[in-house]
Amino acid sequence: MLLVPTLSLPAEAPSLTDAVITAVRDGVQDGELVPGATYSVYQLAALLGVSRSPVREAMLRLAEAGLVEIARNRGFRVVLPRARDVEEIFEIRLALEPAAAGRAATLGCPEAADCLAVMAAAVDDDDAPAFWAADHALHRALLTRAGNTRAAAIVEQLRSTTALLGPPTTATGRTLREIHAEHAPIVAAVRAGDPLAAETAMRDHLEQTCRLLTGRPALRVVPGVDPPA
């Protein structure tokens, strides 16, 4: 018999539907919502103290993202990303982020160095939440500096999907210090104004993460060439 999950709405969210989506994702990461178990819309609405409408909309959006399966007349089941799902996510990120890093190197992005410094301090303090907040901020800063806020939003959503696999340090087997070390060449190239080195460093970092998450060789995406289906 499954225990009644403990869920809570985030303090801030663009909409009630977005808040429900975040609560469900957090519930999966925290082990409150068990993959494969069926939960009803009524149950989730009661747990979160909201009406059923935002819950239904949230489930539809999560289903579109492949994070849940709708069980007709029963509710929904949480679905963890499969290896191929993760590969597809990194195909998209590889198509967006290396180019953005190169563009940021050309234009300059002082925020990147600030984010890396926060990551380094978080490593010393063994503060994983602060580390990942700075990690996300670094990737977002490079994408935004490159002039593509939509790409930044897409990448953030994709990262929310892979986060369901568990803490990145657990899912990939790397320490915070090792992950920080992968970001250092990216920021160094951006500060040096070297777009080619920035693109290469970002690509290497993403491919390494993909390889560790899937247990397979990462796909090398060549600019101008479509990745294999």
Secondary structure by P-SEA (a helix, b strand, c coil): cccbbbbbbccccccaaaaaaaaaaaaaaaccccccbbbbaaaaaaaacccaaaaaaaaaaaaaaccbbbcccbbbbbbcccaaaaaaaaaaaaaccaaaaaaaaaaccaaaaaaaaaaaaaaaaccaaaaaaaaaaaaaaaaaaaccaaaaaaaaaaaaaacccccccccccccaaaaaaaaaaaaaaaaaccaaaaaaaaaaaaaaaaaaacccccccccccccccc
